[in-house]
């Protein structure tokens, strides 16, 4: 597993012109941000409370400059990756993030540029159409265009529990909704009940996978959703058959 964590990407920022970091252009950052144990290990390397791998030592050298210039030497792809790991570390390891700032941004003079990086790069990616968002496609009007989901990477949904939970709470009415979440929320009742009859084959696969992920990872929330839109359980059999056919 190619493990370069958190500010590993940020460290690319200040690399010398002759350093070749193009190998990160196809790096799967989800492999890093979804493994809290590894995330913590590399975090401890960066804040000097734990051992460093050879890669960790290499990247650690560049952290000060990285924090200071907001990834000015990164490619667009790398900036997006950096933004994702920054958000992940801030969300999962708040204390560790504070310590990194104390080490490399003690006066706080780079706060604005550092905080702007994720907000600028991830504004569209953070608007994920999650969990039953795909299920909501089911009951869409014929003139609605959902072809944009044909190439959607469903693993971005199913492997991020925090976002999965946030959007599920939107659908349950127990949390805030993005504009997209509000739109899809209107269609959930019909979606659950007619087994994705208006979806394309691709969309049915996506819907099935996010339903299975929700049932397996957020069982309590799924039970509430099911009770909300399938209170008598009369759609259980067709839903089960649908998941068996399209969810694997």
Number of C-alpha atoms within 10 A of each C-alpha: 5 10 19 21 28 28 25 24 27 29 22 27 27 23 19 10 8 6 9 10 15 13 7 16 14 10 17 12 20 16 16 21 24 15 12 14 11 17 22 18 17 28 26 17 17 26 18 14 11 13 14 17 14 9 14 20 15 13 22 21 14 19 23 18 17 26 22 18 15 24 24 13 16 23 16 13 14 22 24 20 25 29 25 23 23 23 18 19 21 14 12 17 15 12 12 17 18 14 17 21 18 13 15 17 17 12 10 11 10 16 14 10 14 20 14 12 19 21 14 12 18 17 10 9 11 13 14 17 22 27 29 28 25 26 28 24 26 27 23 20 10 8 6 9 10 14 11 7 16 12 9 14 10 18 13 15 21 20 17 14 14 12 19 23 18 18 27 27 17 16 25 16 13 11 12 15 18 15 10 14 21 16 13 24 22 14 19 23 18 18 26 22 18 14 22 25 13 16 21 16 13 14 23 23 20 26 30 26 22 25 22 19 21 24 15 11 16 15 13 12 17 21 14 15 21 17 12 14 16 17 12 10 10 10 16 14 9 14 18 13 12 17 19 12 12 16 18 9
